[in-house]
Amino acid sequence: MFRPKKSKKKHGLLIMLIKVFVLLFASAVTLPSSSAAQAPPFIIAGTSEPPFKMKTDFGIEGIDVSIVSHIMKQLDIDYDIQLIESGARIIREAELGRIDMVMSFSFKPSRTDYLIYPQQSYKKVSWHFFVHKDKYSNYQFERLSDLHGADIGAVNEWAYTPEFWNSGLTIMPVSKHTLLITMLLRSRVDLAPMNTLETLYDLKRRGLQDQIAYLPKPLIERPYFNVIVKHSNHPMKNRVIKEYDRLVKRLIEQGYIHQVYETYLGGGDWNGLMNSAQPDSLSGE
């Protein structure tokens, strides 16, 4: 029986069309379809401030770095964290819109001209009076007048509060904070106001956490915020603004923030040194 041969030309054309379709389909799947995939890294800046932001042998690490990195990964946004040497330069970069987020800024009304503050904060920056544990029971602090008779070390020309410098207390000025722990250990001063979390981190790093403690009431405290740069043109800026508060609140409720604090500072009740205040309720520095 005669059987017509299939056209090799038509068969080859069909194979070619199938290959073209497969290639087009693969391209449609693999090409980025969202602005997130096409966007440049979200630039996040801060000054070096151990244990919150610091350079280590493993890169840039710290409490703020861990939390902000976790949030960016939750949002699936590529990011780049940079440490800048001075707050003044960070402010300039923010005013010019050359960065997208600033880590750890206190609230000032004047800063709202170029920064967008979230509602959620996980961090209080506080200054407590530190004391050698052998002398801890000698002091109670509710008001500055309670500390009359104590020798207090303090960094010369450091702000603290106007009330502190005008209190009439016996204040022994030093040139830098790193001297104060040694002065407490050697009983050259009785008390010294220092940044609470930075000092706790330094004590842990030096193995002195069992020798130095702090009085419960802070001399001063205020919440600090990770803020969005108003003049940023990053395509993911609005997404960060929309999702940031929700994610921070969830991380606080889930205990993730507490775990990060423990990673850098060891075990302890850090809830009193964290924060969830809203900037609208603050008067600023």
Backbone bond lengths (Angstrom), bond angles and torsions (degrees), N, CA, C in turn:
res aa  C-N    CA-C-N  psi(-1)  N-CA   C-N-CA  omega(-1)  CA-C   N-CA-C  phi
1 M - - - 1.474 - - 1.522 107.83 -
2 F 1.327 115.26 141.20 1.453 120.15 179.78 1.527 109.24 -82.10
3 R 1.357 116.09 126.32 1.468 121.87 176.87 1.523 108.71 -119.23
4 P 1.335 116.59 123.94 1.473 118.77 -179.37 1.522 110.23 -68.39
5 K 1.333 115.40 138.84 1.461 120.01 177.91 1.528 110.42 -75.85
6 K 1.360 114.63 140.91 1.466 119.41 176.38 1.526 109.68 -69.60
7 S 1.278 114.67 143.40 1.458 119.85 -178.59 1.527 109.89 -71.83
8 K 1.347 114.53 117.55 1.463 118.27 177.08 1.517 110.92 -65.32
9 K 1.343 115.25 -29.58 1.465 119.38 -179.10 1.515 111.01 -65.81
10 K 1.343 117.03 -44.62 1.459 120.73 179.32 1.524 111.40 -67.40
11 H 1.330 115.81 -38.69 1.457 120.15 179.98 1.539 110.49 -63.72
12 G 1.321 116.33 -42.86 1.458 120.20 179.12 1.520 111.84 -65.30
13 L 1.328 116.33 -37.75 1.470 120.36 178.76 1.527 110.77 -64.51
14 L 1.332 115.46 -39.88 1.464 119.83 179.40 1.528 110.83 -63.54
15 I 1.338 116.56 -43.16 1.467 120.85 178.59 1.519 110.64 -62.13
16 M 1.319 116.63 -40.86 1.462 120.68 -179.70 1.524 111.31 -64.62
17 L 1.344 116.89 -41.99 1.460 120.73 178.82 1.524 111.58 -63.17
18 I 1.322 116.23 -39.68 1.465 120.20 178.67 1.527 110.09 -62.95
19 K 1.357 116.08 -43.40 1.459 119.63 179.73 1.518 111.74 -63.04
20 V 1.331 115.94 -41.91 1.462 119.59 179.22 1.524 110.36 -63.19
21 F 1.331 117.28 -42.10 1.464 121.19 178.99 1.525 111.17 -61.36
22 V 1.341 116.07 -43.40 1.467 120.17 179.86 1.520 110.58 -63.12
23 L 1.324 117.32 -43.04 1.468 120.35 -180.00 1.521 111.80 -64.31
24 L 1.337 115.96 -42.25 1.461 119.47 178.78 1.525 111.32 -64.27
25 F 1.328 116.62 -40.81 1.465 120.46 179.35 1.525 110.88 -64.62
26 A 1.331 116.06 -42.86 1.465 119.91 179.44 1.521 110.92 -63.44
27 S 1.333 116.54 -39.55 1.463 119.82 178.52 1.506 111.62 -64.01
28 A 1.325 116.08 -39.36 1.467 119.96 -179.77 1.517 111.37 -65.06
29 V 1.340 116.72 -32.52 1.459 120.66 -179.37 1.517 111.34 -77.09
30 T 1.341 117.00 -39.24 1.452 119.81 -171.63 1.518 113.85 -88.84
31 L 1.326 117.93 -25.08 1.453 118.49 178.88 1.517 110.77 -68.24
32 P 1.334 119.13 140.52 1.457 120.77 179.70 1.516 110.53 -63.11
33 S 1.303 114.85 134.32 1.459 119.95 -176.88 1.510 111.81 -112.36
34 S 1.331 118.27 -4.03 1.458 120.38 -178.00 1.512 109.96 -121.31
35 S 1.337 114.98 159.04 1.453 119.69 178.94 1.518 110.79 -68.25
36 A 1.351 117.36 -24.15 1.465 120.24 178.53 1.517 110.61 -63.68
37 A 1.356 116.47 -40.48 1.450 119.78 -178.76 1.521 111.58 -70.34
38 Q 1.318 117.53 -27.95 1.452 121.63 -176.99 1.520 112.66 -93.70
39 A 1.330 118.13 -12.67 1.461 121.66 -171.85 1.526 111.45 -75.82
40 P 1.327 117.24 152.01 1.468 120.63 171.82 1.521 110.08 -70.84
41 P 1.325 118.21 167.68 1.472 119.42 178.50 1.523 111.73 -59.68
42 F 1.318 115.48 144.36 1.461 123.24 175.43 1.528 106.84 -78.25
43 I 1.328 118.15 114.37 1.456 122.25 -172.41 1.527 109.72 -85.09
44 I 1.331 116.52 120.23 1.462 123.99 -178.56 1.525 107.66 -117.71
45 A 1.336 116.68 123.83 1.460 120.45 -173.45 1.522 111.56 -121.79
46 G 1.312 115.30 154.95 1.462 121.93 175.80 1.516 109.74 -167.17
47 T 1.321 115.58 165.44 1.464 119.99 174.04 1.525 109.08 -90.51
48 S 1.318 116.71 158.46 1.463 121.14 176.81 1.528 108.93 -66.37
49 E 1.326 115.77 126.91 1.466 121.25 -175.57 1.528 108.68 -155.34
50 P 1.342 118.31 75.17 1.466 119.42 178.66 1.533 111.18 -58.62
51 P 1.338 118.97 139.10 1.465 128.16 5.78 1.529 113.31 -94.94
52 F 1.327 117.77 16.58 1.467 120.38 -175.36 1.521 112.60 -85.52
53 K 1.323 117.09 -40.45 1.462 122.20 -178.79 1.523 106.77 -148.36
54 M 1.340 116.28 124.01 1.463 118.91 -176.95 1.519 110.07 -164.41
55 K 1.332 115.24 152.59 1.455 120.87 174.09 1.522 109.29 -88.74
56 T 1.320 115.92 132.85 1.457 121.86 176.51 1.521 108.63 -128.42
57 D 1.326 116.56 -178.70 1.462 120.51 176.96 1.527 111.69 -63.56
58 F 1.326 116.56 -17.16 1.468 120.77 -177.20 1.527 112.34 -102.83
59 G 1.332 117.96 5.29 1.456 120.82 -179.01 1.519 111.00 117.78
60 I 1.323 116.27 -153.99 1.462 121.62 178.61 1.522 108.45 -91.49
61 E 1.339 116.48 122.12 1.455 121.76 -175.92 1.524 109.62 -133.64
62 G 1.334 115.55 177.70 1.455 121.01 175.98 1.514 111.94 136.40
63 I 1.314 115.49 173.83 1.472 121.22 -177.68 1.520 110.76 -62.41
64 D 1.337 117.10 -52.91 1.464 119.76 179.09 1.517 111.56 -60.78
65 V 1.331 116.11 -42.28 1.459 120.71 -178.03 1.531 110.57 -61.85
66 S 1.329 116.77 -43.72 1.469 120.44 -179.65 1.525 111.43 -62.73
67 I 1.331 116.56 -43.48 1.462 120.56 -175.80 1.524 111.11 -71.27
68 V 1.330 117.14 -45.56 1.465 120.51 179.93 1.524 110.29 -65.64
69 S 1.329 118.04 -39.98 1.467 120.66 177.62 1.520 110.77 -61.00
70 H 1.337 116.23 -42.24 1.466 120.59 179.21 1.531 110.46 -61.16
71 I 1.325 117.10 -42.09 1.466 120.87 -179.71 1.526 110.77 -65.35
72 M 1.319 117.28 -43.90 1.466 120.13 179.60 1.527 111.33 -62.90
73 K 1.324 116.21 -38.34 1.466 118.92 177.98 1.524 111.24 -68.12
74 Q 1.341 116.87 -36.46 1.458 120.12 175.91 1.527 110.86 -61.83
75 L 1.319 116.59 -35.18 1.464 121.52 -179.99 1.528 112.17 -85.86
76 D 1.336 116.98 -5.09 1.463 122.24 -179.16 1.532 111.25 58.39
77 I 1.331 115.33 44.70 1.465 121.97 -179.88 1.523 108.58 -114.66
78 D 1.327 116.19 127.37 1.459 120.82 175.23 1.530 108.51 -67.50
79 Y 1.329 117.09 138.74 1.462 120.02 -174.38 1.523 110.61 -144.54
80 D 1.328 115.59 161.78 1.454 122.46 178.12 1.524 107.72 -139.28
81 I 1.342 116.73 121.11 1.461 121.58 -179.62 1.523 109.20 -98.52
82 Q 1.326 115.66 129.66 1.454 121.69 -177.74 1.523 110.04 -126.33
83 L 1.334 116.98 139.91 1.458 122.07 172.85 1.526 108.62 -100.50
84 I 1.319 115.67 125.13 1.464 122.73 -179.06 1.517 107.76 -112.89
85 E 1.330 116.29 141.69 1.462 120.42 -166.49 1.519 114.82 -69.06
86 S 1.308 119.81 -22.36 1.464 119.25 -176.11 1.521 111.38 -142.66
87 G 1.347 114.43 148.69 1.451 119.72 176.22 1.513 112.22 -63.89
88 A 1.339 117.22 -33.39 1.464 120.47 179.74 1.521 111.19 -62.76
89 R 1.332 117.20 -39.76 1.462 119.54 179.27 1.531 110.81 -70.43
90 I 1.333 117.08 -37.25 1.464 119.69 177.02 1.522 110.02 -60.42
91 I 1.326 116.68 -44.28 1.461 120.38 178.68 1.530 110.20 -59.41
92 R 1.328 116.71 -43.04 1.469 120.44 179.48 1.521 110.43 -62.73
93 E 1.336 117.97 -44.71 1.458 121.59 179.41 1.525 110.78 -62.19
94 A 1.328 116.48 -37.82 1.469 120.49 178.64 1.521 111.15 -68.43
95 E 1.320 116.85 -42.84 1.471 120.54 179.54 1.525 111.58 -61.02
96 L 1.335 116.06 -32.71 1.462 120.84 -179.98 1.525 112.50 -88.09
97 G 1.328 117.69 -4.77 1.460 120.59 179.67 1.511 113.97 71.62
98 R 1.333 117.73 26.72 1.464 120.59 -178.30 1.521 112.62 -92.84
99 I 1.325 117.88 -4.39 1.458 123.23 171.23 1.519 107.54 -129.80
100 D 1.338 116.76 166.77 1.465 120.62 -173.35 1.519 113.53 -111.52
101 M 1.323 118.16 -27.43 1.461 122.38 179.52 1.524 108.97 -146.52
102 V 1.331 115.63 146.74 1.466 121.57 175.06 1.521 107.69 -118.67
103 M 1.320 116.66 130.01 1.452 121.10 178.04 1.522 110.51 -86.38
104 S 1.319 116.17 133.54 1.458 123.53 165.18 1.529 113.67 65.47
105 F 1.327 115.56 70.44 1.455 121.92 172.99 1.521 109.13 -119.68
106 S 1.335 115.73 139.24 1.465 119.38 172.69 1.518 109.14 -77.36
107 F 1.330 115.90 164.65 1.464 120.42 -178.12 1.525 111.05 -86.99
108 K 1.315 115.09 128.01 1.457 122.87 169.52 1.524 107.35 -136.17
109 P 1.321 118.25 133.60 1.467 119.56 -179.61 1.521 113.12 -53.57
110 S 1.342 117.81 -36.96 1.461 120.66 -178.33 1.525 112.48 -64.22
111 R 1.327 116.84 -26.02 1.458 120.14 -177.76 1.524 112.62 -75.60
112 T 1.307 117.69 -15.85 1.468 120.10 -179.98 1.525 111.60 -70.12
113 D 1.328 117.79 -7.71 1.465 119.96 174.89 1.521 111.18 -69.06
114 Y 1.333 116.87 -26.18 1.467 119.12 -176.72 1.529 113.18 -133.98
115 L 1.341 118.10 0.00 1.461 121.77 178.70 1.521 110.72 -127.14
116 I 1.323 116.02 146.50 1.462 122.67 175.13 1.522 107.51 -109.61
117 Y 1.333 116.31 115.12 1.458 121.03 -177.48 1.524 110.59 -87.72
118 P 1.346 117.23 135.92 1.467 119.74 172.27 1.522 109.79 -77.23
119 Q 1.322 116.29 173.98 1.460 121.66 174.71 1.525 111.66 -84.94
120 Q 1.331 116.33 -30.11 1.462 120.74 -173.97 1.525 111.70 -95.33
121 S 1.336 115.51 137.02 1.458 122.94 171.38 1.526 108.02 -132.81
122 Y 1.324 116.70 137.32 1.468 120.76 177.64 1.532 111.09 -106.61
123 K 1.341 117.33 9.90 1.463 119.33 -167.56 1.518 111.63 -140.72
124 K 1.319 116.33 126.79 1.451 122.47 167.73 1.529 108.04 -105.85
125 V 1.306 116.01 135.10 1.457 120.01 168.55 1.514 106.30 -101.75
126 S 1.320 115.72 116.56 1.458 120.74 -175.91 1.521 109.74 -127.32
127 W 1.327 114.21 158.20 1.457 122.30 176.28 1.523 107.11 -123.66
128 H 1.331 115.69 116.87 1.456 121.82 178.51 1.531 110.33 -112.70
129 F 1.311 114.92 159.13 1.459 120.17 172.65 1.526 108.64 -82.17
130 F 1.331 116.09 117.72 1.461 121.38 177.34 1.525 109.59 -92.14
131 V 1.343 115.13 151.01 1.460 121.60 -173.33 1.529 108.42 -150.29
132 H 1.328 116.69 149.53 1.463 120.00 172.42 1.529 108.06 -65.48
133 K 1.323 116.44 139.45 1.471 119.59 -175.37 1.523 112.63 -61.19
134 D 1.319 117.37 -26.47 1.471 119.70 178.03 1.530 111.53 -66.84
135 K 1.333 116.99 -22.12 1.461 121.38 -178.20 1.530 112.68 -107.76
136 Y 1.316 116.35 4.22 1.470 120.17 -172.18 1.530 111.96 -57.00
137 S 1.307 116.80 -42.97 1.474 120.35 -175.68 1.528 112.45 -73.10
138 N 1.319 117.70 -7.76 1.467 120.60 -178.64 1.529 113.02 -79.72
139 Y 1.334 117.06 -14.16 1.462 119.17 -170.47 1.526 111.44 -130.37
140 Q 1.306 114.77 139.28 1.460 123.43 169.31 1.518 107.17 -130.26
141 F 1.315 116.59 135.97 1.456 120.09 -175.81 1.522 110.25 -125.70
142 E 1.318 114.79 108.37 1.462 121.21 169.27 1.524 110.27 -116.09
143 R 1.339 114.84 -34.05 1.466 122.06 175.61 1.520 107.58 -141.62
144 L 1.311 116.72 159.00 1.463 120.30 -174.59 1.524 112.72 -59.57
145 S 1.318 116.88 -32.08 1.469 119.44 -179.79 1.522 112.26 -62.94
146 D 1.355 118.09 -19.47 1.467 120.97 177.27 1.529 111.99 -65.14
147 L 1.337 116.55 -17.66 1.467 119.95 -172.80 1.521 113.02 -100.93
148 H 1.319 117.27 9.45 1.460 119.65 175.91 1.529 109.85 -60.75
149 G 1.312 115.51 136.68 1.465 121.04 -178.24 1.508 113.07 98.60
150 A 1.334 117.99 -15.96 1.459 121.18 178.62 1.529 109.86 -90.60
151 D 1.308 116.27 145.35 1.467 121.87 171.51 1.531 107.67 -88.35
152 I 1.329 115.54 119.74 1.461 120.53 -172.37 1.525 109.51 -116.21
153 G 1.323 115.96 123.96 1.454 120.74 175.11 1.518 110.64 -86.67
154 A 1.324 116.73 139.63 1.460 121.19 179.66 1.519 109.20 -154.12
155 V 1.330 115.49 149.60 1.462 120.36 -178.90 1.524 109.35 -76.55
156 N 1.316 115.47 127.34 1.459 121.86 -177.40 1.531 111.08 -58.98
157 E 1.317 116.30 131.22 1.461 124.97 177.55 1.527 113.16 69.58
158 W 1.336 118.39 9.06 1.468 119.70 174.49 1.521 108.69 -75.96
159 A 1.322 117.27 146.28 1.465 120.54 -170.82 1.532 112.88 -64.40
160 Y 1.348 118.39 -52.61 1.464 121.38 -171.56 1.525 107.89 45.51
161 T 1.342 117.04 -114.10 1.468 121.11 172.39 1.527 108.35 -137.50
162 P 1.334 117.74 152.18 1.482 118.77 176.18 1.526 111.86 -58.57
163 E 1.334 116.22 -35.45 1.468 120.25 -179.34 1.529 111.34 -62.69
164 F 1.334 116.28 -35.91 1.467 119.98 -179.65 1.522 110.73 -63.27
165 W 1.336 117.19 -49.24 1.460 119.92 -177.39 1.530 111.86 -69.23
166 N 1.325 116.37 -26.70 1.476 120.01 -178.43 1.524 113.09 -98.46
167 S 1.333 117.30 14.32 1.459 121.14 -172.51 1.526 114.10 -80.27
168 G 1.322 117.67 -15.51 1.459 119.94 -175.34 1.513 113.33 79.60
169 L 1.336 117.92 8.64 1.463 121.13 177.45 1.532 110.45 -72.83
170 T 1.324 115.42 162.48 1.464 121.00 177.21 1.526 108.50 -81.74
171 I 1.329 115.60 100.53 1.457 121.37 -174.40 1.524 109.11 -110.68
172 M 1.337 115.75 126.81 1.462 122.16 178.32 1.524 108.18 -105.68
173 P 1.332 118.76 104.25 1.474 120.94 -175.59 1.534 112.33 -74.41
174 V 1.338 115.45 142.74 1.462 122.07 174.75 1.524 107.56 -129.30
175 S 1.330 116.55 171.05 1.463 120.35 -174.24 1.522 113.44 -86.38
176 K 1.345 118.07 -25.36 1.467 119.74 -178.23 1.528 110.38 -154.34
177 H 1.350 114.95 157.42 1.456 120.91 -174.20 1.525 113.19 -66.57
178 T 1.323 117.10 -28.62 1.466 119.36 -176.29 1.527 112.16 -62.93
179 L 1.330 117.52 -19.37 1.465 120.46 179.09 1.526 112.40 -78.03
180 L 1.324 117.07 -21.61 1.465 119.57 -169.54 1.524 112.88 -69.88
181 I 1.332 117.94 -37.90 1.460 119.73 179.65 1.521 110.41 -62.83
182 T 1.343 116.63 -43.72 1.467 119.92 177.77 1.519 111.02 -61.32
183 M 1.334 117.39 -39.13 1.464 121.10 179.87 1.528 111.00 -66.35
184 L 1.336 117.38 -36.18 1.463 120.40 176.00 1.526 110.59 -66.51
185 L 1.329 116.73 -43.43 1.462 120.80 -178.65 1.528 111.58 -63.83
186 R 1.316 116.58 -33.80 1.476 121.05 -177.83 1.526 112.59 -94.87
187 S 1.346 115.79 7.57 1.472 121.94 178.86 1.530 112.76 59.49
188 R 1.314 116.43 27.62 1.462 119.59 174.85 1.529 110.72 -78.09
189 V 1.329 116.83 -23.18 1.466 122.67 170.29 1.524 107.49 -135.61
190 D 1.328 115.53 159.36 1.466 120.27 179.07 1.523 111.91 -92.60
191 L 1.321 116.02 -36.21 1.462 121.94 -175.77 1.521 109.07 -138.88
192 A 1.343 115.81 156.60 1.464 120.12 175.46 1.526 108.48 -154.15
193 P 1.347 118.33 123.06 1.463 120.09 175.69 1.523 110.03 -77.26
194 M 1.337 115.38 127.08 1.463 120.35 -178.97 1.514 110.30 -143.13
195 N 1.338 115.65 156.32 1.462 121.93 175.03 1.527 108.60 -57.03
196 T 1.324 116.42 121.03 1.466 120.74 -166.78 1.516 113.24 -62.60
197 L 1.326 117.52 -57.06 1.457 119.65 -174.65 1.527 111.94 -71.36
198 E 1.318 117.66 -37.37 1.465 119.20 176.87 1.529 110.59 -61.72
199 T 1.335 116.33 -40.55 1.462 120.04 -179.51 1.526 111.02 -69.59
200 L 1.340 117.66 -41.70 1.461 120.17 177.46 1.524 111.27 -60.39
201 Y 1.336 116.36 -39.77 1.458 120.41 177.86 1.527 110.63 -64.50
202 D 1.342 116.27 -43.11 1.457 120.32 179.94 1.531 111.16 -65.04
203 L 1.334 116.51 -40.10 1.466 120.13 178.11 1.524 110.95 -63.06
204 K 1.335 116.06 -43.05 1.466 119.24 178.47 1.528 110.70 -63.27
205 R 1.324 116.80 -43.15 1.463 121.33 -178.71 1.530 111.29 -62.02
206 R 1.339 116.48 -33.85 1.469 121.48 -177.69 1.520 112.90 -95.78
207 G 1.344 117.48 2.01 1.455 121.01 179.36 1.515 114.30 69.66
208 L 1.349 116.99 29.83 1.464 121.42 -176.31 1.527 113.03 -111.18
209 Q 1.333 117.56 10.38 1.459 120.38 -174.33 1.524 113.55 -64.83
210 D 1.329 117.87 -18.42 1.467 120.82 178.38 1.531 112.72 -91.07
211 Q 1.335 116.98 -0.96 1.460 120.10 -177.83 1.527 113.45 -111.01
212 I 1.322 116.63 -25.78 1.465 121.14 -176.33 1.528 108.97 -120.70
213 A 1.342 116.58 134.67 1.463 122.45 177.41 1.529 108.56 -129.29
214 Y 1.349 116.82 179.90 1.456 119.08 176.62 1.522 110.11 -134.70
215 L 1.334 115.98 149.74 1.458 121.86 178.08 1.525 109.60 -70.43
216 P 1.327 118.36 144.24 1.474 120.93 -169.50 1.525 114.95 -61.22
217 K 1.314 118.40 -40.77 1.461 120.23 -174.67 1.532 109.99 -81.43
218 P 1.335 118.60 129.11 1.461 119.51 178.96 1.524 112.15 -76.17
219 L 1.323 115.55 151.21 1.459 120.06 170.65 1.523 109.30 -68.49
220 I 1.331 116.21 -40.46 1.460 122.06 178.31 1.520 107.65 -157.71
221 E 1.318 117.47 149.58 1.460 121.79 174.61 1.521 109.02 -154.07
222 R 1.311 115.15 149.76 1.457 120.33 175.97 1.523 108.63 -156.27
223 P 1.334 117.70 151.41 1.460 120.13 177.87 1.528 111.22 -76.13
224 Y 1.316 114.89 149.72 1.461 121.55 174.69 1.527 108.36 -120.20
225 F 1.322 115.92 149.69 1.459 121.78 -171.40 1.526 110.76 -128.62
226 N 1.329 115.92 149.78 1.455 121.63 165.14 1.530 106.32 -89.19
227 V 1.307 116.79 119.97 1.463 121.32 -167.86 1.529 111.01 -115.59
228 I 1.334 114.73 148.93 1.458 121.94 177.93 1.525 108.94 -91.93
229 V 1.311 115.87 138.99 1.464 121.08 179.38 1.525 109.12 -78.43
230 K 1.322 116.17 122.74 1.466 121.60 -175.57 1.522 111.88 -62.53
231 H 1.330 117.14 -35.66 1.469 120.40 -176.26 1.524 112.64 -91.51
232 S 1.322 118.12 8.95 1.462 120.75 174.89 1.529 110.28 -65.82
233 N 1.326 116.03 137.93 1.465 121.60 176.87 1.522 112.07 -105.13
234 H 1.319 116.69 14.82 1.462 119.29 -176.63 1.531 109.81 -66.00
235 P 1.333 117.53 134.25 1.466 119.93 -177.00 1.521 114.70 -64.06
236 M 1.329 117.56 -18.80 1.459 120.75 179.97 1.532 112.79 -96.05
237 K 1.313 117.91 4.30 1.468 120.84 -176.44 1.529 111.48 -59.06
238 N 1.304 117.93 -47.74 1.470 120.38 -177.61 1.522 111.65 -64.80
239 R 1.320 116.90 -32.06 1.460 119.54 177.68 1.527 110.61 -67.75
240 V 1.334 116.29 -41.19 1.462 120.02 177.43 1.529 110.03 -63.02
241 I 1.325 116.93 -45.24 1.466 120.92 178.78 1.526 110.70 -58.26
242 K 1.313 116.48 -42.72 1.476 121.39 -176.49 1.525 112.16 -68.56
243 E 1.347 117.54 -38.07 1.462 121.00 -170.17 1.531 114.30 -100.24
244 Y 1.315 118.08 -17.65 1.467 120.88 -169.94 1.526 112.41 -57.74
245 D 1.332 118.41 -52.83 1.468 120.91 -176.36 1.525 111.65 -60.07
246 R 1.321 115.97 -41.93 1.465 119.76 -179.35 1.523 110.64 -62.47
247 L 1.332 116.72 -42.43 1.461 120.06 -177.89 1.522 111.62 -69.80
248 V 1.345 118.18 -41.55 1.461 120.33 178.82 1.518 110.48 -63.19
249 K 1.319 116.95 -44.49 1.465 120.70 178.65 1.520 110.95 -58.79
250 R 1.338 116.66 -42.77 1.462 120.36 179.86 1.521 111.14 -65.97
251 L 1.335 117.71 -40.31 1.455 120.57 179.61 1.524 111.83 -65.28
252 I 1.342 116.86 -35.69 1.466 120.48 175.59 1.518 110.03 -65.58
253 E 1.339 116.86 -47.59 1.465 121.49 -177.84 1.520 111.84 -64.61
254 Q 1.320 117.87 -34.64 1.462 121.55 -178.59 1.530 112.57 -80.40
255 G 1.334 117.60 -7.95 1.456 120.72 179.83 1.515 114.51 85.80
256 Y 1.343 117.04 4.38 1.472 119.48 -178.44 1.530 110.93 -64.15
257 I 1.343 117.61 -42.73 1.458 120.80 -179.12 1.533 109.84 -60.10
258 H 1.325 116.40 -44.79 1.459 121.22 179.39 1.528 110.75 -59.37
259 Q 1.325 116.78 -40.73 1.461 121.05 179.80 1.526 111.32 -64.20
260 V 1.341 117.03 -38.50 1.466 120.51 178.91 1.528 109.74 -65.32
261 Y 1.338 116.68 -43.26 1.465 119.89 177.41 1.528 110.34 -59.22
262 E 1.327 117.11 -43.87 1.470 120.14 -179.84 1.520 111.74 -64.65
263 T 1.328 117.83 -34.23 1.458 121.35 179.65 1.527 110.78 -58.75
264 Y 1.332 116.72 -40.63 1.460 120.31 -175.54 1.530 113.34 -94.91
265 L 1.338 116.84 -23.64 1.461 119.07 -173.37 1.523 113.57 -116.84
266 G 1.341 117.23 -6.99 1.454 119.86 -176.94 1.516 110.88 85.64
267 G 1.316 115.92 179.90 1.461 120.90 -178.11 1.516 111.85 -64.43
268 G 1.322 115.59 149.83 1.462 120.39 179.52 1.509 110.50 160.31
269 D 1.319 115.94 168.47 1.456 120.85 177.15 1.522 108.10 -93.40
270 W 1.330 115.51 96.31 1.464 120.58 -176.34 1.521 112.31 -92.10
271 N 1.332 118.33 -1.95 1.463 119.71 -176.45 1.526 112.08 -58.44
272 G 1.326 117.38 -36.22 1.457 119.94 -179.94 1.510 113.49 -70.81
273 L 1.332 117.06 -16.49 1.455 121.29 179.51 1.516 111.76 -104.61
274 M 1.346 115.92 5.92 1.451 121.20 171.64 1.528 107.37 -104.90
275 N 1.315 116.83 178.81 1.458 117.87 -170.52 1.520 110.49 -156.18
276 S 1.341 116.10 153.85 1.470 120.61 171.98 1.520 109.66 -140.08
277 A 1.343 116.42 30.54 1.464 120.38 -178.30 1.518 111.35 -72.91
278 Q 1.312 117.01 157.65 1.428 123.34 177.96 1.521 109.82 -100.86
279 P 1.342 118.73 137.04 1.457 119.91 -176.33 1.508 113.53 -64.01
280 D 1.333 117.81 -25.27 1.470 119.89 -179.10 1.513 111.65 -60.65
281 S 1.321 118.06 -23.20 1.466 120.85 -175.42 1.528 112.73 -91.41
282 L 1.342 116.88 2.21 1.447 120.70 -174.36 1.516 111.81 -103.84
283 S 1.290 114.99 151.96 1.448 119.34 177.43 1.523 112.82 -99.14
284 G 1.330 117.13 -8.81 1.454 120.97 -179.69 1.514 111.49 83.34
285 E 1.352 114.18 -179.69 1.462 119.54 -178.54 1.520 111.01 -74.54
